[in-house]
C-alpha cells in the first residue's frame, strides 16, 4: 500500500512540475516575441499600430509572423501593413532598422 501512495505522490509532483515548466516556456516565448520590437507592442492583424510601429517591426497576421511594411493593401490608410513572411521579398544585403529590408512581393 505504501508503494502505491508513494508512486501516486511522485506522479502528481511530476505532472505539476511539467505544467509549471510549460507555462514558463510560453511566458518566455511571449517575452522573446515582444522584445523583437524593442518593447513596442507586437501588432496582431492586418494593420500595424499607428504612430507606434516602425518599418520592419515583427507582427502577426492570419496566425503567421510577418513584418510591418509600407503597402497599399488591407485598407490601412497611413498605417504600415502587416504582411506575412511568405508574401515578402527580403534583401539581406540592405538593412532597415537593423533587419533585412523586406517589401511586399509583386503579385502577392
Biotite code that builds the C-alpha atoms (Angstrom):
import biotite.structure as struc

atoms = struc.array([
    struc.Atom([0.000, 0.000, 0.000], chain_id="A", res_id=1, res_name="UNK", atom_name="CA", element="C"),
    struc.Atom([2.843, 2.421, 0.804], chain_id="A", res_id=2, res_name="UNK", atom_name="CA", element="C"),
    struc.Atom([4.356, 1.862, -2.600], chain_id="A", res_id=3, res_name="UNK", atom_name="CA", element="C"),
    struc.Atom([1.189, 2.936, -4.418], chain_id="A", res_id=4, res_name="UNK", atom_name="CA", element="C"),
    struc.Atom([0.791, 6.080, -2.285], chain_id="A", res_id=5, res_name="UNK", atom_name="CA", element="C"),
    struc.Atom([4.421, 6.994, -2.880], chain_id="A", res_id=6, res_name="UNK", atom_name="CA", element="C"),
    struc.Atom([4.049, 6.339, -6.590], chain_id="A", res_id=7, res_name="UNK", atom_name="CA", element="C"),
    struc.Atom([0.890, 8.430, -6.755], chain_id="A", res_id=8, res_name="UNK", atom_name="CA", element="C"),
    struc.Atom([2.597, 11.346, -4.959], chain_id="A", res_id=9, res_name="UNK", atom_name="CA", element="C"),
    struc.Atom([5.566, 11.114, -7.291], chain_id="A", res_id=10, res_name="UNK", atom_name="CA", element="C"),
    struc.Atom([3.359, 11.166, -10.396], chain_id="A", res_id=11, res_name="UNK", atom_name="CA", element="C"),
    struc.Atom([1.365, 14.112, -9.033], chain_id="A", res_id=12, res_name="UNK", atom_name="CA", element="C"),
    struc.Atom([4.557, 16.071, -8.338], chain_id="A", res_id=13, res_name="UNK", atom_name="CA", element="C"),
    struc.Atom([5.855, 15.206, -11.793], chain_id="A", res_id=14, res_name="UNK", atom_name="CA", element="C"),
    struc.Atom([2.690, 16.421, -13.541], chain_id="A", res_id=15, res_name="UNK", atom_name="CA", element="C"),
    struc.Atom([2.623, 19.681, -11.523], chain_id="A", res_id=16, res_name="UNK", atom_name="CA", element="C"),
    struc.Atom([6.268, 20.288, -12.404], chain_id="A", res_id=17, res_name="UNK", atom_name="CA", element="C"),
    struc.Atom([5.553, 19.682, -16.096], chain_id="A", res_id=18, res_name="UNK", atom_name="CA", element="C"),
    struc.Atom([2.685, 22.193, -16.023], chain_id="A", res_id=19, res_name="UNK", atom_name="CA", element="C"),
    struc.Atom([4.915, 24.826, -14.417], chain_id="A", res_id=20, res_name="UNK", atom_name="CA", element="C"),
    struc.Atom([7.655, 24.258, -16.990], chain_id="A", res_id=21, res_name="UNK", atom_name="CA", element="C"),
    struc.Atom([5.137, 24.534, -19.838], chain_id="A", res_id=22, res_name="UNK", atom_name="CA", element="C"),
    struc.Atom([3.713, 27.826, -18.556], chain_id="A", res_id=23, res_name="UNK", atom_name="CA", element="C"),
    struc.Atom([7.235, 29.203, -18.039], chain_id="A", res_id=24, res_name="UNK", atom_name="CA", element="C"),
    struc.Atom([8.213, 28.409, -21.618], chain_id="A", res_id=25, res_name="UNK", atom_name="CA", element="C"),
    struc.Atom([5.091, 30.051, -23.008], chain_id="A", res_id=26, res_name="UNK", atom_name="CA", element="C"),
    struc.Atom([5.856, 33.189, -20.974], chain_id="A", res_id=27, res_name="UNK", atom_name="CA", element="C"),
    struc.Atom([9.459, 33.142, -22.216], chain_id="A", res_id=28, res_name="UNK", atom_name="CA", element="C"),
    struc.Atom([8.289, 32.698, -25.807], chain_id="A", res_id=29, res_name="UNK", atom_name="CA", element="C"),
    struc.Atom([5.903, 35.639, -25.432], chain_id="A", res_id=30, res_name="UNK", atom_name="CA", element="C"),
    struc.Atom([8.680, 37.779, -23.901], chain_id="A", res_id=31, res_name="UNK", atom_name="CA", element="C"),
    struc.Atom([11.085, 36.953, -26.726], chain_id="A", res_id=32, res_name="UNK", atom_name="CA", element="C"),
    struc.Atom([8.411, 37.791, -29.304], chain_id="A", res_id=33, res_name="UNK", atom_name="CA", element="C"),
    struc.Atom([7.686, 41.101, -27.541], chain_id="A", res_id=34, res_name="UNK", atom_name="CA", element="C"),
    struc.Atom([11.387, 42.031, -27.491], chain_id="A", res_id=35, res_name="UNK", atom_name="CA", element="C"),
    struc.Atom([11.503, 41.701, -31.267], chain_id="A", res_id=36, res_name="UNK", atom_name="CA", element="C"),
    struc.Atom([10.198, 45.264, -31.498], chain_id="A", res_id=37, res_name="UNK", atom_name="CA", element="C"),
    struc.Atom([12.372, 46.806, -28.758], chain_id="A", res_id=38, res_name="UNK", atom_name="CA", element="C"),
    struc.Atom([9.483, 46.994, -26.292], chain_id="A", res_id=39, res_name="UNK", atom_name="CA", element="C"),
    struc.Atom([6.886, 48.304, -28.740], chain_id="A", res_id=40, res_name="UNK", atom_name="CA", element="C"),
    struc.Atom([3.658, 46.266, -28.981], chain_id="A", res_id=41, res_name="UNK", atom_name="CA", element="C"),
    struc.Atom([3.565, 43.391, -31.457], chain_id="A", res_id=42, res_name="UNK", atom_name="CA", element="C"),
    struc.Atom([0.669, 44.119, -33.839], chain_id="A", res_id=43, res_name="UNK", atom_name="CA", element="C"),
    struc.Atom([-1.825, 41.325, -34.375], chain_id="A", res_id=44, res_name="UNK", atom_name="CA", element="C"),
    struc.Atom([-3.904, 41.835, -37.501], chain_id="A", res_id=45, res_name="UNK", atom_name="CA", element="C"),
    struc.Atom([-3.811, 43.320, -40.972], chain_id="A", res_id=46, res_name="UNK", atom_name="CA", element="C"),
    struc.Atom([-2.563, 46.768, -39.933], chain_id="A", res_id=47, res_name="UNK", atom_name="CA", element="C"),
    struc.Atom([0.293, 47.797, -37.670], chain_id="A", res_id=48, res_name="UNK", atom_name="CA", element="C"),
    struc.Atom([-0.135, 50.174, -34.714], chain_id="A", res_id=49, res_name="UNK", atom_name="CA", element="C"),
    struc.Atom([-0.491, 53.796, -35.822], chain_id="A", res_id=50, res_name="UNK", atom_name="CA", element="C"),
    struc.Atom([2.258, 56.183, -34.662], chain_id="A", res_id=51, res_name="UNK", atom_name="CA", element="C"),
    struc.Atom([3.987, 53.285, -32.825], chain_id="A", res_id=52, res_name="UNK", atom_name="CA", element="C"),
    struc.Atom([5.036, 50.514, -35.223], chain_id="A", res_id=53, res_name="UNK", atom_name="CA", element="C"),
    struc.Atom([8.147, 51.078, -37.304], chain_id="A", res_id=54, res_name="UNK", atom_name="CA", element="C"),
    struc.Atom([9.139, 49.625, -40.659], chain_id="A", res_id=55, res_name="UNK", atom_name="CA", element="C"),
    struc.Atom([10.350, 46.017, -40.350], chain_id="A", res_id=56, res_name="UNK", atom_name="CA", element="C"),
    struc.Atom([8.751, 45.515, -36.888], chain_id="A", res_id=57, res_name="UNK", atom_name="CA", element="C"),
    struc.Atom([7.593, 41.961, -36.271], chain_id="A", res_id=58, res_name="UNK", atom_name="CA", element="C"),
    struc.Atom([3.816, 41.413, -36.379], chain_id="A", res_id=59, res_name="UNK", atom_name="CA", element="C"),
    struc.Atom([1.292, 38.582, -36.548], chain_id="A", res_id=60, res_name="UNK", atom_name="CA", element="C"),
    struc.Atom([-1.389, 38.216, -39.206], chain_id="A", res_id=61, res_name="UNK", atom_name="CA", element="C"),
    struc.Atom([-3.568, 35.202, -40.063], chain_id="A", res_id=62, res_name="UNK", atom_name="CA", element="C"),
    struc.Atom([-1.713, 33.122, -37.458], chain_id="A", res_id=63, res_name="UNK", atom_name="CA", element="C"),
    struc.Atom([1.657, 33.731, -39.128], chain_id="A", res_id=64, res_name="UNK", atom_name="CA", element="C"),
    struc.Atom([4.554, 36.020, -38.350], chain_id="A", res_id=65, res_name="UNK", atom_name="CA", element="C"),
    struc.Atom([5.158, 38.927, -40.651], chain_id="A", res_id=66, res_name="UNK", atom_name="CA", element="C"),
    struc.Atom([6.648, 42.411, -40.917], chain_id="A", res_id=67, res_name="UNK", atom_name="CA", element="C"),
    struc.Atom([5.242, 45.919, -40.823], chain_id="A", res_id=68, res_name="UNK", atom_name="CA", element="C"),
    struc.Atom([5.924, 47.339, -44.285], chain_id="A", res_id=69, res_name="UNK", atom_name="CA", element="C"),
    struc.Atom([4.534, 50.148, -46.417], chain_id="A", res_id=70, res_name="UNK", atom_name="CA", element="C"),
    struc.Atom([1.996, 48.590, -48.784], chain_id="A", res_id=71, res_name="UNK", atom_name="CA", element="C"),
    struc.Atom([-1.257, 49.777, -50.283], chain_id="A", res_id=72, res_name="UNK", atom_name="CA", element="C"),
    struc.Atom([-3.249, 46.701, -49.285], chain_id="A", res_id=73, res_name="UNK", atom_name="CA", element="C"),
    struc.Atom([-5.579, 45.819, -46.381], chain_id="A", res_id=74, res_name="UNK", atom_name="CA", element="C"),
    struc.Atom([-7.076, 49.356, -46.274], chain_id="A", res_id=75, res_name="UNK", atom_name="CA", element="C"),
    struc.Atom([-4.652, 50.501, -43.569], chain_id="A", res_id=76, res_name="UNK", atom_name="CA", element="C"),
    struc.Atom([-4.565, 54.085, -44.783], chain_id="A", res_id=77, res_name="UNK", atom_name="CA", element="C"),
    struc.Atom([-1.476, 55.856, -43.414], chain_id="A", res_id=78, res_name="UNK", atom_name="CA", element="C"),
    struc.Atom([-0.519, 52.943, -41.137], chain_id="A", res_id=79, res_name="UNK", atom_name="CA", element="C"),
    struc.Atom([2.036, 50.302, -42.051], chain_id="A", res_id=80, res_name="UNK", atom_name="CA", element="C"),
    struc.Atom([0.620, 46.989, -43.242], chain_id="A", res_id=81, res_name="UNK", atom_name="CA", element="C"),
    struc.Atom([1.375, 43.646, -41.585], chain_id="A", res_id=82, res_name="UNK", atom_name="CA", element="C"),
    struc.Atom([2.398, 41.272, -44.377], chain_id="A", res_id=83, res_name="UNK", atom_name="CA", element="C"),
    struc.Atom([3.079, 37.568, -43.825], chain_id="A", res_id=84, res_name="UNK", atom_name="CA", element="C"),
    struc.Atom([6.703, 36.481, -44.260], chain_id="A", res_id=85, res_name="UNK", atom_name="CA", element="C"),
    struc.Atom([5.661, 34.194, -47.124], chain_id="A", res_id=86, res_name="UNK", atom_name="CA", element="C"),
    struc.Atom([4.446, 37.222, -49.138], chain_id="A", res_id=87, res_name="UNK", atom_name="CA", element="C"),
    struc.Atom([7.595, 39.298, -48.618], chain_id="A", res_id=88, res_name="UNK", atom_name="CA", element="C"),
    struc.Atom([10.730, 39.697, -50.690], chain_id="A", res_id=89, res_name="UNK", atom_name="CA", element="C"),
    struc.Atom([13.719, 40.483, -48.482], chain_id="A", res_id=90, res_name="UNK", atom_name="CA", element="C"),
    struc.Atom([17.185, 41.775, -49.327], chain_id="A", res_id=91, res_name="UNK", atom_name="CA", element="C"),
    struc.Atom([19.659, 40.630, -46.657], chain_id="A", res_id=92, res_name="UNK", atom_name="CA", element="C"),
    struc.Atom([22.337, 42.993, -48.001], chain_id="A", res_id=93, res_name="UNK", atom_name="CA", element="C"),
    struc.Atom([20.244, 46.093, -47.255], chain_id="A", res_id=94, res_name="UNK", atom_name="CA", element="C"),
    struc.Atom([19.308, 46.729, -43.627], chain_id="A", res_id=95, res_name="UNK", atom_name="CA", element="C"),
    struc.Atom([16.409, 48.859, -42.462], chain_id="A", res_id=96, res_name="UNK", atom_name="CA", element="C"),
    struc.Atom([16.172, 49.417, -38.700], chain_id="A", res_id=97, res_name="UNK", atom_name="CA", element="C"),
    struc.Atom([18.674, 46.621, -38.160], chain_id="A", res_id=98, res_name="UNK", atom_name="CA", element="C"),
    struc.Atom([16.748, 43.995, -40.109], chain_id="A", res_id=99, res_name="UNK", atom_name="CA", element="C"),
    struc.Atom([16.867, 42.910, -43.771], chain_id="A", res_id=100, res_name="UNK", atom_name="CA", element="C"),
    struc.Atom([14.826, 45.205, -45.992], chain_id="A", res_id=101, res_name="UNK", atom_name="CA", element="C"),
    struc.Atom([11.529, 43.483, -46.844], chain_id="A", res_id=102, res_name="UNK", atom_name="CA", element="C"),
    struc.Atom([8.721, 44.606, -49.140], chain_id="A", res_id=103, res_name="UNK", atom_name="CA", element="C"),
    struc.Atom([5.518, 43.047, -50.443], chain_id="A", res_id=104, res_name="UNK", atom_name="CA", element="C"),
    struc.Atom([6.312, 40.748, -53.363], chain_id="A", res_id=105, res_name="UNK", atom_name="CA", element="C"),
    struc.Atom([4.773, 41.816, -56.698], chain_id="A", res_id=106, res_name="UNK", atom_name="CA", element="C"),
    struc.Atom([1.580, 39.899, -57.379], chain_id="A", res_id=107, res_name="UNK", atom_name="CA", element="C"),
    struc.Atom([1.331, 38.539, -53.824], chain_id="A", res_id=108, res_name="UNK", atom_name="CA", element="C"),
])
